[in-house]
Amino acid sequence: MTSNTASKAAELRRLHEAPELLTVVNVWDVIGARAVAALPQTRALATASHSIAATFGYPDGEVIPRDLMLDMVGRITASVDVPVTADLEAGYGDAGDTISRAIDLGVVGANLEDELKPLTDAAAAVAAAVKAGDDAGVPFALNARTDAFLRGGHRSLDENIADAIERGRAYLDEGATCVFVPGDFGEDVVRQLVAGLGERRLSVIGLGDLPGPARLAELGVARISYGPYPQRAVLGGLQDLASALYDGGVLPTDLRPLN
Protein backbone atom coordinates (compact mmCIF):
# COMPACT_ATOMS: atom_id res chain seq x y z
CA MET A 1 0.00 0.00 0.00
CA THR A 2 1.30 3.45 -0.93
CA SER A 3 0.35 6.97 0.12
CA ASN A 4 -1.07 7.37 -3.39
CA THR A 5 -3.45 4.47 -2.75
CA ALA A 6 -4.59 6.03 0.52
CA SER A 7 -5.15 9.42 -1.11
CA LYS A 8 -7.16 7.86 -3.94
CA ALA A 9 -9.23 5.97 -1.39
CA ALA A 10 -9.95 9.17 0.53
CA GLU A 11 -11.01 10.85 -2.72
CA LEU A 12 -13.32 7.96 -3.61
CA ARG A 13 -14.93 8.14 -0.17
CA ARG A 14 -15.37 11.90 -0.60
CA LEU A 15 -17.05 11.37 -3.98
CA HIS A 16 -19.57 9.01 -2.38
CA GLU A 17 -20.35 11.48 0.38
CA ALA A 18 -20.53 14.63 -1.77
CA PRO A 19 -23.92 16.16 -2.66
CA GLU A 20 -23.30 15.42 -6.34
CA LEU A 21 -24.24 12.00 -7.66
CA LEU A 22 -21.15 9.89 -8.36
CA THR A 23 -21.47 8.41 -11.85
CA VAL A 24 -19.09 5.55 -12.62
CA VAL A 25 -18.96 3.87 -16.03
CA ASN A 26 -17.96 0.22 -15.73
CA VAL A 27 -14.93 -1.02 -17.67
CA TRP A 28 -13.43 -4.46 -18.26
CA ASP A 29 -10.00 -4.01 -19.84
CA VAL A 30 -7.10 -1.60 -19.99
CA ILE A 31 -7.84 0.09 -23.31
CA GLY A 32 -11.45 0.72 -22.34
CA ALA A 33 -10.40 2.05 -18.94
CA ARG A 34 -7.96 4.47 -20.56
CA ALA A 35 -10.57 5.66 -23.04
CA VAL A 36 -13.11 6.44 -20.30
CA ALA A 37 -10.51 7.86 -17.90
CA ALA A 38 -9.40 10.33 -20.60
CA LEU A 39 -12.76 12.09 -20.43
CA PRO A 40 -12.68 15.22 -18.24
CA GLN A 41 -15.96 14.20 -16.55
CA THR A 42 -14.46 10.95 -15.21
CA ARG A 43 -13.81 11.17 -11.47
CA ALA A 44 -13.52 7.43 -10.78
CA LEU A 45 -13.84 4.11 -12.59
CA ALA A 46 -15.58 0.88 -11.69
CA THR A 47 -14.76 -2.54 -13.07
CA ALA A 48 -17.54 -4.94 -14.06
CA SER A 49 -17.06 -8.53 -12.92
CA HIS A 50 -19.62 -9.84 -15.42
CA SER A 51 -17.80 -8.10 -18.27
CA ILE A 52 -14.33 -9.22 -17.19
CA ALA A 53 -15.53 -12.80 -16.87
CA ALA A 54 -17.10 -12.60 -20.34
CA THR A 55 -13.84 -11.23 -21.76
CA PHE A 56 -12.14 -14.47 -20.74
CA GLY A 57 -15.03 -16.71 -21.78
CA TYR A 58 -16.49 -17.33 -18.31
CA PRO A 59 -20.09 -16.88 -17.16
CA ASP A 60 -20.86 -14.46 -14.35
CA GLY A 61 -20.91 -15.65 -10.75
CA GLU A 62 -17.37 -16.36 -9.51
CA VAL A 63 -16.67 -18.99 -12.17
CA ILE A 64 -13.62 -17.06 -13.39
CA PRO A 65 -10.58 -17.86 -11.21
CA ARG A 66 -9.98 -15.20 -8.59
CA ASP A 67 -6.36 -14.73 -9.68
CA LEU A 68 -7.45 -13.99 -13.24
CA MET A 69 -10.08 -11.49 -12.11
CA LEU A 70 -7.60 -9.73 -9.83
CA ASP A 71 -4.96 -9.68 -12.56
CA MET A 72 -7.26 -7.74 -14.89
CA VAL A 73 -8.42 -5.47 -12.07
CA GLY A 74 -4.79 -4.74 -11.24
CA ARG A 75 -3.94 -3.98 -14.86
CA ILE A 76 -6.85 -1.57 -15.11
CA THR A 77 -5.92 0.15 -11.84
CA ALA A 78 -2.29 0.58 -12.90
CA SER A 79 -3.30 2.06 -16.26
CA VAL A 80 -5.24 5.10 -15.00
CA ASP A 81 -4.76 7.92 -12.51
CA VAL A 82 -8.32 8.10 -11.17
CA PRO A 83 -9.57 5.98 -8.24
CA VAL A 84 -10.76 2.51 -9.21
CA THR A 85 -13.44 0.53 -7.43
CA ALA A 86 -13.62 -3.15 -8.35
CA ASP A 87 -16.57 -5.49 -8.60
CA LEU A 88 -15.31 -8.47 -6.62
CA GLU A 89 -18.55 -10.46 -6.65
CA ALA A 90 -19.13 -12.16 -3.28
CA GLY A 91 -15.45 -12.18 -2.30
CA TYR A 92 -14.51 -15.56 -3.79
CA GLY A 93 -14.98 -17.43 -0.52
CA ASP A 94 -12.79 -15.10 1.55
CA ALA A 95 -13.89 -11.47 1.36
CA GLY A 96 -11.16 -10.19 3.67
CA ASP A 97 -8.31 -11.80 1.76
CA THR A 98 -9.75 -10.82 -1.62
CA ILE A 99 -10.09 -7.18 -0.58
CA SER A 100 -6.60 -7.22 0.91
CA ARG A 101 -5.13 -8.49 -2.35
CA ALA A 102 -7.08 -5.90 -4.31
CA ILE A 103 -5.73 -3.10 -2.11
CA ASP A 104 -2.21 -4.35 -2.78
CA LEU A 105 -2.99 -3.76 -6.47
CA GLY A 106 -4.06 -0.17 -5.82
CA VAL A 107 -7.82 -0.75 -5.76
CA VAL A 108 -9.54 1.68 -3.37
CA GLY A 109 -13.15 0.48 -3.37
CA ALA A 110 -15.19 -2.61 -4.16
CA ASN A 111 -18.62 -4.11 -4.64
CA LEU A 112 -19.32 -7.09 -2.41
CA GLU A 113 -22.46 -9.14 -3.09
CA ASP A 114 -24.49 -10.82 -0.35
CA GLU A 115 -26.17 -13.34 -2.70
CA LEU A 116 -29.07 -13.18 -0.23
CA LYS A 117 -27.12 -15.34 2.20
CA PRO A 118 -28.18 -15.40 5.85
CA LEU A 119 -27.74 -11.89 7.18
CA THR A 120 -25.26 -12.91 9.87
CA ASP A 121 -22.95 -14.46 7.28
CA ALA A 122 -23.32 -11.57 4.84
CA ALA A 123 -22.60 -8.98 7.53
CA ALA A 124 -19.53 -10.93 8.64
CA ALA A 125 -18.18 -10.79 5.06
CA VAL A 126 -18.70 -7.01 5.03
CA ALA A 127 -16.91 -6.72 8.36
CA ALA A 128 -13.97 -8.73 7.01
CA ALA A 129 -13.75 -6.53 3.93
CA VAL A 130 -13.82 -3.34 6.02
CA LYS A 131 -11.16 -4.76 8.35
CA ALA A 132 -8.90 -5.45 5.36
CA GLY A 133 -9.03 -1.78 4.47
CA ASP A 134 -8.43 -0.71 8.06
CA ASP A 135 -5.48 -3.08 8.40
CA ALA A 136 -3.94 -1.61 5.24
CA GLY A 137 -4.46 1.95 6.45
CA VAL A 138 -6.79 2.68 3.53
CA PRO A 139 -10.19 4.41 3.87
CA PHE A 140 -11.61 1.76 1.57
CA ALA A 141 -14.97 2.54 -0.08
CA LEU A 142 -17.02 -0.63 0.29
CA ASN A 143 -20.18 -0.69 -1.82
CA ALA A 144 -22.00 -3.50 -0.03
CA ARG A 145 -24.49 -5.04 -2.43
CA THR A 146 -27.70 -6.72 -1.42
CA ASP A 147 -29.51 -8.97 -3.87
CA ALA A 148 -32.85 -8.39 -2.15
CA PHE A 149 -34.44 -7.45 -5.49
CA LEU A 150 -32.36 -9.56 -7.88
CA ARG A 151 -33.01 -12.77 -5.95
CA GLY A 152 -36.29 -11.82 -4.30
CA GLY A 153 -38.60 -12.27 -7.27
CA HIS A 154 -40.82 -14.65 -5.31
CA ARG A 155 -41.55 -11.98 -2.68
CA SER A 156 -43.71 -8.87 -2.66
CA LEU A 157 -42.23 -5.47 -3.42
CA ASP A 158 -42.68 -4.38 0.19
CA GLU A 159 -40.82 -7.47 1.42
CA ASN A 160 -37.92 -6.74 -0.90
CA ILE A 161 -37.74 -3.12 0.22
CA ALA A 162 -37.81 -4.11 3.89
CA ASP A 163 -35.14 -6.76 3.40
CA ALA A 164 -32.90 -4.40 1.45
CA ILE A 165 -33.14 -1.82 4.22
CA GLU A 166 -32.54 -4.34 7.00
CA ARG A 167 -29.52 -5.78 5.24
CA GLY A 168 -28.22 -2.39 4.20
CA ARG A 169 -28.37 -1.04 7.73
CA ALA A 170 -26.48 -4.07 8.98
CA TYR A 171 -23.76 -3.53 6.37
CA LEU A 172 -23.51 0.17 7.20
CA ASP A 173 -23.17 -0.76 10.87
CA GLU A 174 -20.21 -2.95 9.89
CA GLY A 175 -18.53 0.00 8.18
CA ALA A 176 -19.70 -0.15 4.55
CA THR A 177 -19.53 3.18 2.75
CA CYS A 178 -22.81 2.70 0.95
CA VAL A 179 -25.33 0.02 0.02
CA PHE A 180 -25.75 -1.15 -3.57
CA VAL A 181 -29.32 -2.21 -4.32
CA PRO A 182 -29.49 -3.29 -7.98
CA GLY A 183 -32.98 -3.48 -9.40
CA ASP A 184 -35.25 -1.85 -11.94
CA PHE A 185 -37.58 0.13 -9.69
CA GLY A 186 -39.16 3.57 -9.77
CA GLU A 187 -38.87 6.75 -7.77
CA ASP A 188 -41.11 5.64 -4.92
CA VAL A 189 -38.83 2.70 -4.13
CA VAL A 190 -35.76 4.93 -4.33
CA ARG A 191 -37.41 7.30 -1.82
CA GLN A 192 -38.11 4.45 0.59
CA LEU A 193 -34.58 3.07 0.31
CA VAL A 194 -33.00 6.48 0.93
CA ALA A 195 -35.33 7.03 3.89
CA GLY A 196 -34.34 3.65 5.33
CA LEU A 197 -30.60 3.85 4.66
CA GLY A 198 -29.89 7.57 4.84
CA GLU A 199 -28.91 10.18 2.29
CA ARG A 200 -25.75 9.46 0.24
CA ARG A 201 -25.89 5.84 1.33
CA LEU A 202 -27.71 4.24 -1.61
CA SER A 203 -25.99 3.03 -4.78
CA VAL A 204 -28.02 1.95 -7.83
CA ILE A 205 -27.56 0.60 -11.34
CA GLY A 206 -28.86 2.71 -14.22
CA LEU A 207 -31.80 0.63 -15.44
CA GLY A 208 -34.80 1.87 -17.38
CA ASP A 209 -37.39 2.45 -14.65
CA LEU A 210 -35.11 4.45 -12.38
CA PRO A 211 -35.28 8.24 -12.40
CA GLY A 212 -32.58 10.07 -14.35
CA PRO A 213 -29.27 10.99 -12.71
CA ALA A 214 -30.28 14.56 -11.86
CA ARG A 215 -33.38 13.35 -10.03
CA LEU A 216 -31.44 10.61 -8.25
CA ALA A 217 -29.10 13.28 -6.90
CA GLU A 218 -32.09 15.28 -5.64
CA LEU A 219 -33.43 12.17 -3.92
CA GLY A 220 -30.15 11.68 -2.03
CA VAL A 221 -28.66 8.75 -3.95
CA ALA A 222 -24.87 8.47 -3.64
CA ARG A 223 -23.83 6.62 -6.77
CA ILE A 224 -24.97 5.19 -10.08
CA SER A 225 -23.11 2.58 -12.12
CA TYR A 226 -23.95 0.54 -15.20
CA GLY A 227 -22.67 -3.02 -14.69
CA PRO A 228 -22.35 -5.13 -17.86
CA TYR A 229 -24.32 -2.71 -20.04
CA PRO A 230 -21.39 -0.63 -21.35
CA GLN A 231 -19.79 -3.84 -22.64
CA ARG A 232 -23.07 -4.83 -24.27
CA ALA A 233 -23.24 -1.43 -25.97
CA VAL A 234 -19.69 -1.83 -27.29
CA LEU A 235 -20.29 -5.39 -28.46
CA GLY A 236 -23.50 -4.32 -30.17
CA GLY A 237 -21.60 -1.60 -32.01
CA LEU A 238 -18.94 -4.12 -33.06
CA GLN A 239 -21.55 -6.57 -34.30
CA ASP A 240 -23.36 -3.81 -36.22
CA LEU A 241 -20.08 -2.71 -37.83
CA ALA A 242 -19.24 -6.27 -38.84
CA SER A 243 -22.69 -6.73 -40.33
CA ALA A 244 -22.36 -3.49 -42.33
CA LEU A 245 -18.92 -4.51 -43.62
CA TYR A 246 -20.22 -7.93 -44.63
CA ASP A 247 -22.95 -6.16 -46.58
CA GLY A 248 -20.39 -4.21 -48.58
CA GLY A 249 -20.09 -1.16 -46.38
CA VAL A 250 -16.92 0.75 -45.54
CA LEU A 251 -15.32 1.88 -42.33
CA PRO A 252 -16.61 5.17 -40.90
CA THR A 253 -14.36 8.11 -41.61
CA ASP A 254 -14.62 9.60 -38.12
CA LEU A 255 -12.99 6.78 -36.14
CA ARG A 256 -10.94 8.07 -33.21
CA PRO A 257 -7.49 6.50 -32.68
CA LEU A 258 -8.15 5.47 -29.07
CA ASN A 259 -6.07 2.30 -29.32
C-alpha positions in Angstrom: 0.0 0.0 0.0 1.3 3.4 -0.9 0.3 7.0 0.1 -1.1 7.4 -3.4 -3.4 4.5 -2.7 -4.6 6.0 0.5 -5.2 9.4 -1.1 -7.2 7.9 -3.9 -9.2 6.0 -1.4 -9.9 9.2 0.5 -11.0 10.8 -2.7 -13.3 8.0 -3.6 -14.9 8.1 -0.2 -15.4 11.9 -0.6 -17.0 11.4 -4.0 -19.6 9.0 -2.4 -20.4 11.5 0.4 -20.5 14.6 -1.8 -23.9 16.2 -2.7 -23.3 15.4 -6.3 -24.2 12.0 -7.7 -21.1 9.9 -8.4 -21.5 8.4 -11.9 -19.1 5.6 -12.6 -19.0 3.9 -16.0 -18.0 0.2 -15.7 -14.9 -1.0 -17.7 -13.4 -4.5 -18.3 -10.0 -4.0 -19.8 -7.1 -1.6 -20.0 -7.8 0.1 -23.3 -11.4 0.7 -22.3 -10.4 2.1 -18.9 -8.0 4.5 -20.6 -10.6 5.7 -23.0 -13.1 6.4 -20.3 -10.5 7.9 -17.9 -9.4 10.3 -20.6 -12.8 12.1 -20.4 -12.7 15.2 -18.2 -16.0 14.2 -16.6 -14.5 11.0 -15.2 -13.8 11.2 -11.5 -13.5 7.4 -10.8 -13.8 4.1 -12.6 -15.6 0.9 -11.7 -14.8 -2.5 -13.1 -17.5 -4.9 -14.1 -17.1 -8.5 -12.9 -19.6 -9.8 -15.4 -17.8 -8.1 -18.3 -14.3 -9.2 -17.2 -15.5 -12.8 -16.9 -17.1 -12.6 -20.3 -13.8 -11.2 -21.8 -12.1 -14.5 -20.7 -15.0 -16.7 -21.8 -16.5 -17.3 -18.3 -20.1 -16.9 -17.2 -20.9 -14.5 -14.3 -20.9 -15.7 -10.7 -17.4 -16.4 -9.5 -16.7 -19.0 -12.2 -13.6 -17.1 -13.4 -10.6 -17.9 -11.2 -10.0 -15.2 -8.6 -6.4 -14.7 -9.7 -7.5 -14.0 -13.2 -10.1 -11.5 -12.1 -7.6 -9.7 -9.8 -5.0 -9.7 -12.6 -7.3 -7.7 -14.9 -8.4 -5.5 -12.1 -4.8 -4.7 -11.2 -3.9 -4.0 -14.9 -6.9 -1.6 -15.1 -5.9 0.1 -11.8 -2.3 0.6 -12.9 -3.3 2.1 -16.3 -5.2 5.1 -15.0 -4.8 7.9 -12.5 -8.3 8.1 -11.2 -9.6 6.0 -8.2 -10.8 2.5 -9.2 -13.4 0.5 -7.4 -13.6 -3.2 -8.4 -16.6 -5.5 -8.6 -15.3 -8.5 -6.6 -18.5 -10.5 -6.6 -19.1 -12.2 -3.3 -15.4 -12.2 -2.3 -14.5 -15.6 -3.8 -15.0 -17.4 -0.5 -12.8 -15.1 1.5 -13.9 -11.5 1.4 -11.2 -10.2 3.7 -8.3 -11.8 1.8 -9.8 -10.8 -1.6 -10.1 -7.2 -0.6 -6.6 -7.2 0.9 -5.1 -8.5 -2.3 -7.1 -5.9 -4.3 -5.7 -3.1 -2.1 -2.2 -4.4 -2.8 -3.0 -3.8 -6.5 -4.1 -0.2 -5.8 -7.8 -0.8 -5.8 -9.5 1.7 -3.4 -13.1 0.5 -3.4 -15.2 -2.6 -4.2 -18.6 -4.1 -4.6 -19.3 -7.1 -2.4 -22.5 -9.1 -3.1 -24.5 -10.8 -0.3 -26.2 -13.3 -2.7 -29.1 -13.2 -0.2 -27.1 -15.3 2.2 -28.2 -15.4 5.9 -27.7 -11.9 7.2 -25.3 -12.9 9.9 -22.9 -14.5 7.3 -23.3 -11.6 4.8 -22.6 -9.0 7.5 -19.5 -10.9 8.6 -18.2 -10.8 5.1 -18.7 -7.0 5.0 -16.9 -6.7 8.4 -14.0 -8.7 7.0 -13.8 -6.5 3.9 -13.8 -3.3 6.0 -11.2 -4.8 8.3 -8.9 -5.5 5.4 -9.0 -1.8 4.5 -8.4 -0.7 8.1 -5.5 -3.1 8.4 -3.9 -1.6 5.2 -4.5 1.9 6.5 -6.8 2.7 3.5 -10.2 4.4 3.9 -11.6 1.8 1.6 -15.0 2.5 -0.1 -17.0 -0.6 0.3 -20.2 -0.7 -1.8 -22.0 -3.5 0.0 -24.5 -5.0 -2.4 -27.7 -6.7 -1.4 -29.5 -9.0 -3.9 -32.9 -8.4 -2.2 -34.4 -7.5 -5.5 -32.4 -9.6 -7.9 -33.0 -12.8 -5.9 -36.3 -11.8 -4.3 -38.6 -12.3 -7.3 -40.8 -14.7 -5.3 -41.5 -12.0 -2.7 -43.7 -8.9 -2.7 -42.2 -5.5 -3.4 -42.7 -4.4 0.2 -40.8 -7.5 1.4 -37.9 -6.7 -0.9 -37.7 -3.1 0.2 -37.8 -4.1 3.9 -35.1 -6.8 3.4 -32.9 -4.4 1.4 -33.1 -1.8 4.2 -32.5 -4.3 7.0 -29.5 -5.8 5.2 -28.2 -2.4 4.2 -28.4 -1.0 7.7 -26.5 -4.1 9.0 -23.8 -3.5 6.4 -23.5 0.2 7.2 -23.2 -0.8 10.9 -20.2 -3.0 9.9 -18.5 0.0 8.2 -19.7 -0.2 4.6 -19.5 3.2 2.8 -22.8 2.7 1.0 -25.3 0.0 0.0 -25.8 -1.1 -3.6 -29.3 -2.2 -4.3 -29.5 -3.3 -8.0 -33.0 -3.5 -9.4 -35.3 -1.8 -11.9 -37.6 0.1 -9.7 -39.2 3.6 -9.8 -38.9 6.8 -7.8 -41.1 5.6 -4.9 -38.8 2.7 -4.1 -35.8 4.9 -4.3 -37.4 7.3 -1.8 -38.1 4.4 0.6 -34.6 3.1 0.3 -33.0 6.5 0.9 -35.3 7.0 3.9 -34.3 3.7 5.3 -30.6 3.8 4.7 -29.9 7.6 4.8 -28.9 10.2 2.3 -25.7 9.5 0.2 -25.9 5.8 1.3 -27.7 4.2 -1.6 -26.0 3.0 -4.8 -28.0 2.0 -7.8 -27.6 0.6 -11.3 -28.9 2.7 -14.2 -31.8 0.6 -15.4 -34.8 1.9 -17.4 -37.4 2.4 -14.7 -35.1 4.4 -12.4 -35.3 8.2 -12.4 -32.6 10.1 -14.3 -29.3 11.0 -12.7 -30.3 14.6 -11.9 -33.4 13.3 -10.0 -31.4 10.6 -8.3 -29.1 13.3 -6.9 -32.1 15.3 -5.6 -33.4 12.2 -3.9 -30.2 11.7 -2.0 -28.7 8.7 -3.9 -24.9 8.5 -3.6 -23.8 6.6 -6.8 -25.0 5.2 -10.1 -23.1 2.6 -12.1 -23.9 0.5 -15.2 -22.7 -3.0 -14.7 -22.4 -5.1 -17.9 -24.3 -2.7 -20.0 -21.4 -0.6 -21.4 -19.8 -3.8 -22.6 -23.1 -4.8 -24.3 -23.2 -1.4 -26.0 -19.7 -1.8 -27.3 -20.3 -5.4 -28.5 -23.5 -4.3 -30.2 -21.6 -1.6 -32.0 -18.9 -4.1 -33.1 -21.6 -6.6 -34.3 -23.4 -3.8 -36.2 -20.1 -2.7 -37.8 -19.2 -6.3 -38.8 -22.7 -6.7 -40.3 -22.4 -3.5 -42.3 -18.9 -4.5 -43.6 -20.2 -7.9 -44.6 -22.9 -6.2 -46.6 -20.4 -4.2 -48.6 -20.1 -1.2 -46.4 -16.9 0.8 -45.5 -15.3 1.9 -42.3 -16.6 5.2 -40.9 -14.4 8.1 -41.6 -14.6 9.6 -38.1 -13.0 6.8 -36.1 -10.9 8.1 -33.2 -7.5 6.5 -32.7 -8.2 5.5 -29.1 -6.1 2.3 -29.3 
